[in-house]
């Protein structure tokens, strides 16, 4: 399979690229920082892929349509097509909203929402040509119910959730499967310095490899076997999702207040 991964220079994106490369897939790692990418593919996980010319790297600013065009052209020139887009790029700003930098919050919306939207828009014609074309958006368990101290981040993941649900129906006509993954907090560079009450109470129990394992399975699974739209990662996220489906909103709000509010 030919797989384009955004935000692939570190964290979940890089961990996923390593696992897919080991399985012999053609992988395109894209991120804003190409120097970091070049360093990343020196890892032994990519040794065989590099020798076989099954891995490429490239610069991609997900908020810029022209940057997407360049990434797509790189994939087509090397691999001849694209089967899967893993929309992984994302940023996080934490803290009580009025105490945070507004420009950073607006930039978060650009990356987490606009970036995912552009990718879904740009890749559709190419994925339609694949036998198992799919888009996997990296969402979050914060899209199950809005979270204090990361309210804007949670809102951006609600956007991803809604977009995924709508396109899962819309793109079915083109035989493109659109799904998302919804992990709880993941131990990564993005959460290294986070100061959020829900983290203090629940901890961070997932690793990037945990999420990468799920992404790898979903990427390589035939579309006909992908029966769900949302795939949680880890038992706490699964429990929260199940609770949200069967519990009245006032009780869900109370649970989230106990977990995430000071």
Buried (B, 14 or more C-beta within 10 A) or exposed (E): BBBBBBBBBBBBBBBBBBBBBBEEBBBBBBBBEBEBBEEBBEEEBBBEBBEEEBBBBBBBBBBBEEBBEBBBEBBEEBBEBBBBBBBBBBBBBBBEEEEBEEEEBEBBBBBBBBBBBBBBEBBBEBBEEBEBBBBBBBBBBBBBBBBBBBBBBBBBBBBBBEBBBEBBEEBEEEBBBBBBBBBBBBBBEBBEEBEBBBBEEBEBBBBBBBBBBBBBEBBBBEBEEBEEBBBBBBEBBBEBBEBBEEBEEEEBEEBBEEBBEE
